[in-house]
Amino acid sequence: MKIIFYSKVFVNIIISVLIAGNLNAQSTNIPLQNEQYHLLDRFEVLYEQIREYESSLLADGTLYTEKIRNFQPIHSSFKPYFRDEAINKIVKATLYNDRKQTGFKQKNIELLYKLNQEVFKESESAKSKKPIFKKLYKYPADFYTLKTNDLWFKVNPVIYFSYLNETNNTENLFVNTRGIELRGAIADKIGFYALVSENQERYPSFLSNQIRGIALNEQIAQTNLPAVPHVGYYRAFKQTGVDYFTSEGYVSFPIIKQVQVQFGHGKHFIGNGYRSLILSNNSANALYLRTQAKVWKIQYTHLFKQLVNQFEINADAYREPKYLALHHFSFNIRENLNFSLFETVIFGRDNGFDLNYINPFIFYRAIERDLGSPDNVMVGIEAKWNFAKHFSLYSQFVLDEWHFAGIQEMNGDWRNKFAFQLGAKYYDIANISTLDFQIEYNMVRPFMYSHNSDGNINAPNSPTAAFVHYNQALAHPLGANFHEIMTSIRFQPHAQIILQNKLQYFIKGHNEIADDGMVINYGGDIFRNYVDYVQLTGNEIGQGIEQKVLHNEFLLTWLFRPNLYFDFTLNYRTQNILDNSESNLFIGLNTRWNIGRKEFFY
């Protein structure tokens, strides 16, 4: 009955869209982990260099100033972007380029146009000069394109072939992904997208051990639930590898000009940094309904997700669902200053979704208390400031639970559970074009994201309301009880060549197995019920068995044509636990076609 009810609601929405005459056009998403996000972000910051030039144009009355005034900054925190939203940034980049003409900056702007061609007016200049067999690559970024009066769609192959060699590992490491991607629109009102792929992979030893449930150390207590990063169901492949099938897709349509709705199966990311402490793409795809309204300088997003509860056996069996509901309020105070608020709740019900959380304008904490429910509510704030023509400063603060007396006394009360992020980006360092730097600090208190709710008979130590999905963290992959620093330096010496170096350093505290075999819960395992916390006060980040990791990755990328990349990677990772050190060097070659790059910062 519930399925029939929700289906009828969704069908009625579709019908209302079809009969609503003059709605603004549909839009598909820019996929997460796409190179476009870096280009769009850097152009947004560098665009500040035009602001001073704007006033000088007022005297001669050119249209250049008027064009600049007509653009509204995108709300960059909630991702993926709708493609038509990104037009503002792309066209701003074009205006910036008019004043700051250089070869590969122009090429980067041309690349953005090619990758988002459908959101612009039809133009002969956007077409390929020499299509293959007159049918393939009519447009430079798309393998096959069909356009009629009431339908258009694009079809692209999805390929990821990777070979890695790791020291102290006799096995060959690889990624073998083959798939297909389809995106398009019906009557320029309903957009659609689908991607399916078949995958076989074998990871570096530290990650392979994690997937297979091999403990970091015999004294560390870990909740070993079967999971592959970013992936749902999987099977073992040649003992140490994994084999899995992925699919994602959605339909997208406007209700009115200011409100966009998207229903599908996929991921989301909230934040302006490398990591998100709110919601990230770390876990598997999930069913979702995204409603996003834009009025004036405000963007308001209401997101529902159906998640998969924790489970202990990776087999063909029904997995209990649980749910996420989220409100995200974003306000552009100025063109270069954004402030956002959010709240989210994780809950499970024996009888399905709780309709109390449908209301898009209500505080979840009030609902939770009124219901007397065991749900897990978190709230937080975000901010981003672009300044000095080259810099962007961003931050997140997430509050899971707090105890006022403990905060006053600063006594390390376990109930004060929060996470904090602070990051900065510096574009065109010392005016060296395309030389960019990013640094980010993340800290998460012990017991953050965990909960004490029950109801999962298959995994009694894994509370239903914990902030996890398909046995993976919904926010930061390290879970809780850690400090982390991430840095990235990126340089583009040629339009088709990218050099990048990323560095990760973290200290994380793990739970301990006592002499009597009992677990000492230091708050680093978000899958574990927090009721057996180690102590009421005196809790500090990194408590327990300390793990220190330094991971550096060098990347050389050749952009052969739009969305076709060849990568060379060199990774060095060293780990220290209880004075036992382990170092690994792995070198890789990748071929990627219409898919983002896999990274191993865990």
N, C-alpha and C positions, 0 to 999 in steps of 0.2 A: 504493500500500500504506500509506503513512504517513497519508494522508487517511482511509482506511478505519479504521485503528487509532484515530486520535484521535476519529473519529465514534462508534465503538463505546464508547470510554471515556465520552464525553459523554452518550450515550444511557443507559448504565448508571447514571450519576449521576442523571439525570432519573427513571428508574424507581425507584431507591432512595428518592428524595424522595416519590414518589407513594404508595409503600407504607409509608412510615414514619409511623405514626399521629399522635402528638401533638407535632408540630414547631411552633415559634413562627411567626407569620405572616410572609409575604413582605414585601418592601418595594421600592418604586421609588426613584429618586434625585431629589433636588432639583437641577435643571439648573445647570450652571456659569453664571456671570455673571448669576445671578438676584438680584433685590433682597433676597430673603430672607436671604442670607448676611450682609449688613450688619445687618439687624434682629436676627438671632440672635446675632451677635457682640456687639452693643452690650448686649443684654439679659443676656448671660452676665457681662459686666463689671459692669453696674449692679446685678445681682443680689447682688453683694458687700455692697451696702448693707443687705441683710436679715440678714446674718450677725450683726451686733451685736444686732439686734432679737430674734434667735432665743433668746438667753439669758434675756431678760426674760419670755419666754413659758413658761419652764419652771415658774415658780411657780404659775401658774393652771391648768396642765395641759391647755391647748388642744391640738388636733390639728395646729395650724399648724406647730409645730416638727417634729413627727414626719414630716409631709409633706416638709419640706425635707431632712431627714436621709435619706429614702428615694431621693433622686435622685442619680445619678452623672453627673459632667460628661462631655460629649461629647469625643471625641478630634478636635479641630478641624483638625488639620494635613492629614489625608488627605481630599480632596474628589474627586467629589461625595459629600455626605452621603446616607446612606439616610434616607428620610423618617421612619421610626419612631424613628431615633436622635434626630432633631431634637425629638421630643416632650419630652424632658427640658428643653431650652432653652425651648420654647414654654410649658410649664406653669410653669417657673420664672419666665418673664416674667409669667405670670398672677398668681403669688404676689407678684411685685414690684409689679405694678400694684395689687394689693389694698392695698398700703401707700402707694403713690405715685400716687394717682388723678389723671390729667389726660386731657383730651379725646382728643388724637391719639395719645397712648401707648396708650390703650385701642383706638383705631382700628387701630393697627399690630398689636396682639395679635389683634384680630378678623381682620385680613388674613391673618395666619399660620394661623389656624384654617381660614379659607376655602380657602387654597391647599393645605392638607394634610388636608382633610376626611376622606379615606378611612382615615387611620390612627387616627381616633377612633371611639368607639362611635356607632352611628346615633342621630341626635338631630333632632327636628323643628325645633329652633331653628337648625340648620345649613342648612336648606332655604331657598330663595328664597320670598318672600311672594307674588310674582306671576311664575311661569314664563311664558315666551313660548310661546304656542300649547299650553300645558300640558305640553310635551315638552322645550323648549329652556330652558337655564339653570334646571333644577330646583335646582341648587346654584350660588351666585353666581359661582364662578370657572370653571365648566365648561360649555361649549356644549351638550354632550349627554352624558347619563349613563344607563347601563343597569345594573341590578342584578337578579340572580337568586340562587337558593340556592347555586350553585356557580361563578358568574361575575359579575364586574363590570368595566366599563371606561368610560373617559371619552374623548371625542373633542373636540379643540379645533382651530380654524383657527390657522395661523401666518402672520402678515402683518408685513412690514417695508417701509414706503414712506418713502423719504428723498430730499429734494432739498437740494443744497448749491450755494452760489455762492462761487467762489474768485477773489480778485483776481489779475490777470495771467493769467487762464485764460478763454478764450472758450467753452470747452465746458461744458455742464451736467453737474454731478456728481450721481449718484443711487445709490440702492439700491432694488431691486425684487425682493422675496422673497415667494413664495406657497407655502404648504405646509400640512401637516396633522400633528397630533400625536395619538398614541394611547397610553394607559397603562391598565393593569388588572391583574387577578389571576384565577387559576384555582384554585378550591377554597381560596382564602385561603392557598395554599402556594407557588404559582409566580407571581411577578410578571413583567410584561412591559411593554416600552416601545418605541415606534417613532416616528421623525420623518423626514419626507421633505420636501424643498423644492426649488423651481426658482428660480434667482437670476440677475439681471443687475445689474452694478455698474460704476460708473466712479468712481475714487478721486481724492483731491487729487493734484496734480502730483508732489509728492515721492515719494509711494507708487506712483503709476502709473509713474513713471520706473524705480523699483526693480523692479517687476514685469516691465517690458519690457526690462530689462537695460541701461538707460542709466546709465553710470558717474557717480558723484558728481562726479568731477573727472578730467581726462585723465591726471593723474599717479598716480591711485589704481588699484591692481591689485585687481580684484574677481572672485570666482568667480561668474559670472552663470548660475545655474541657474534654470530656469523654476519659479516658485512664486507663489501668491497666499496672503497670510496666513490661516491657519486652514483652508485649503481644499486638497483634493486635485486631481484632474484638472479642467482648465478649458479653455475655448476663447476666442479673441479675439472681442470683441463691438464692432462699429462702430469698429474700429481701436484705440481707446485704452481700451475697456472689457473686461470679462470676463463670461463666461457659464459657469455651473457648476450641477451638480446635487448635492445633499448628501443623505445618509441616515445615520441612526444608530439604534441600538436594542440591546436586551439582554433576557435572561431572568435572573431573580434568584430564588434559593431557599435555604432553610436545609438544611444537612447534619445538624447537630444544633442544639440551641437556641443554642449559643454560636458557631456557625460559619455564615457566610453566603457563598454563592458567586454570582458574577455572570459571565455569559458574553455578550459582545456586541461592538459596534463603536462606539467613542466616544473620549472624552478623559478625562484625570485631571489633578489639580492638587495638588501637595504644598507646603504652607506656610500661613502665617497673614498674609502680606503681599499687596501688589498684584502683585508679581512672585514667581516661584519660581526658585531657582537649581538645583533638583533635577529637577522635572518639571512642565511647565506645559501650558496649553491653547493654546499658540501655534501648533502645527503641526496637520496634518490629523487626522481621525478614524483610528483603527486598530483592528484586531481585538485583543481582549484577553480574558484570564481573570483575574478578581479573586477571591481567597479571603481572607476577613477573619474572624479569630477574636477574641473578647472574653472574657477571664477576669479577674475581680477588677478591678484598676485598669489592666490591660494590654490593648492592642489590637495585634494582629499581622497585617500585611497581606502577602500574597504576590501579586505582579502579573506576568503575562506579557503581552507585546505582540508582534504581528507587524508590523514596520515596512516601509517601502519605501526601498530603497537610493537613493542619489543617482543622478540621470540628467540628461542634457544636452538632450534633445529632447522637447518636450511634444507627443507624438503617441500614436496608438492602438497601443500596443505593450506587450509584457509587461515589467513592472518587477521587478527582482530583489528578493526579500525579505531582510530581516535581522531580528534579534530583540532584545528587551529583556526582562530578568528583574530583578525588584526585590523586596527585603525591606524592610519598614518596621516598626520596633518603637516603639510609643508607650506611655509610662508616665505616668500622672497621679500625681505624687508627692503632691500635695495637690489639693483641688478647684480651686485657682487657679494651680497650677504644673504644667507639663508638660515632659517631656524625651523626645526621640525620637532614635533611631539609624536609619540607612538604609544600604543598599548596593545598587548597581545595576551591571549589565553589559550592554554592547552587543556583539553578535557576529553573524557571518554564517558559514554553512556551505554547501558545495556540495550536501550531501546532506540539507539541511533542519535542523530544530531539534535542538540538542544536548541529549540527555536528562540529561546531567550537571548541568544547571542546574535540574532539576525539584525537587530536594531543598529543602524550605522552611527547613531549619535547618542551613545550612552557609555558610561564608565563600566568596564568589565568587573572591576573590583566590587562595585556596588551590587551587581547582579550575582557575583559569586557568593557574597555574604548573605544576600537575601535568600538564595537557594540553599544555603548551608552546605555547599558543595565542596569537594576536595580538589577543585580545579587549580591550575597553576597560572597566575596572572603576573605579568611583568609590564613595567612602564619605563619610559626613558625619553631622552632628548638628544637631538643632533644639532650640529651647527657647521657651517662652512663659510669661509671668508676668503675671497680672492682680492689680493692687494698688491700694491707696488709694481704692477704691470707684469710680474713674473711669478708671483707666489700664490699658493693656495694653502690655507690652514683648515683642518677639519677635525671633528671630534664626535664621540658618542659616549653617552652614559646610560647604562641600563640597570634598573633596580628590580631585584627579584623579591627581596624581603628586607626589612630593617627593624631594629630595636632601638628606640630613641635613647634609652638610658645607656646602652652600649656605645652608641655614637658619641654621646656627651663625654663618657669616660674614656673613649678610645681604647677599650680593653680587649679588642679582638673577639667580640661576641660572635658565635657561629651564625647567628640569625641575621647578621648584617651581610647580606649577599648582594654584591653588585659587580659590575664590569665597567671598565673605562678604556677608551681609545683616544689617542692624540696623534695626529699625523700632519705632515707638511710636504708640499710638492714645490719644486723650484724648476721652472721651465726656461730654457735658453740660458744656462748658467754662464755668467760673465759675458752675456750677449753672444755666446757661441750657439749658432742656430742648431736646433734639434738635440742639444745636449741637456737632458732632463734628469732630475734627481728626486727621489721620494724616500722619506723615512717615516716609520710608523711604530708606535709603542702600544701594546695591548696588555692589559692586566685583568685577571678574573679571580675574584675571591673564592676561597674554598666553599663547597656546597652550592655554588651558583648553578642554575639550570636543573638541579635535581629536585626531587619531591618525595612526599611520603604517602601518596595515594596508592591504593591496592587495586586488585581486580584482574590482574594478569596471572592466571593460574599456571601458565607455562613458564613464566619467569618471575617468581615471587620477589626477587630482589631488584626488579626493574619496574619502578612505578609508572603507571599509565600516563600521568601528567608530567613526567620528565620531559625536558625540551629536546626530544630526539624523534627521529623518523627512520624507519627501516634500519634500526640498530646503528644509527649514525647521528652525530650532533647536528642540530638544525642551525646553530650559529657557528662558533669557532671550532675547528676540528680537534683542538687540544682539550676541549671540554672546560674544565675548571681548575683552579689552584695553580696558576702559572703567571709568569711574566714573559713577554715576547717582544723582540725588536726585529723589524723587517726593514731592509733598505733595498733600493733599486736605483741603478744608474743606467741610462739608456742614451744611445747616440745613433744617429742616422747619417752616416757619411755620404750616402748615395740614396737616390729615390727608391732603390730596390734592395738596399742592404741595411740591416738593423743589428747593432751590437748592444747587448744588455747583460748586466751582472746583478744578480739578486743574492742577498745575504739574509739568513734567518738565524737568530740566536734565541733560545728559550730555556727557562728553568721551570720545571714542573714537579709538583709533589704528588707521589703515588701512595695509595693505601698499602698497608704492611700486613704480612701474615705473622701473627704472634707465635711464640713457642708452643702454645697450646692449640695452634691451628685456627684460632679465631682471627677475624679480620679487624684490624684497627683502622677505622674510617677517618681519614684525614681530609676528605672532601674533594678529592681529585677525580672521582669516578661518578659521572653524572647519571649513570645507569643504576646506581645503588641508592636504596632508600636511605634518607639522611637521619633517620631516627636514632641510629647508633653512632652519632657524632662522637668524636674522640674526647672533646672537652667543651664546656660551656663558653669559656673565655680563653684568651691567649692564642687564638687561631691566627696564623699568618700565612701569606701567600708563599707557596713552596714547601710547606710543612709536610712531613712524611719522608718517604724515600725519594731523594732528589735525583732527577734526571736532567742532565745538561746536554744540549744539542747545538752544534754549530753546523750549518748547512750553507754552502755557497754554490751557486749555479752560474756558469757563463753560457751565453747563448749567442749564436751567430745565425741570422735568418736572412734568406734570400727570397724576396717576393718575385716569383717568376712571372705571374700575371695575377689579376685580381682574384683573391681567395685561394691561390695556389702557392704554398710555402714549402721551402726546403730548410731544415734546421740542423745545426750542429750544436750539441749540448755537452757540457763538461760539468759534472757534479762531484763535489767533495762533501762528505758528511761524516762528522765525528760525534760520538756519543759517550758520555761518562755516567755510570751508575755505580755507586758504592765503590769508587776508586777503580772500577773496571772500565777500561776504555776500548772502544771499537771504532775503526775508521773504514770508510768505503769510498772508492772512487768509481764512478760509472760514466761512461762516454756513450753518446747516442747520436744517431742520424735519423731524422724524421722526414717524411713526405706527408704533407697535409693539404687536403683539398676540401674546402667548404666546411671546416671544422676547427675548433679551438685547440690549443696545445695543452697537453697533460703536464702537470707539475707535481713534485713530490715533497712539498713542504709540510711534513707531518711530524 
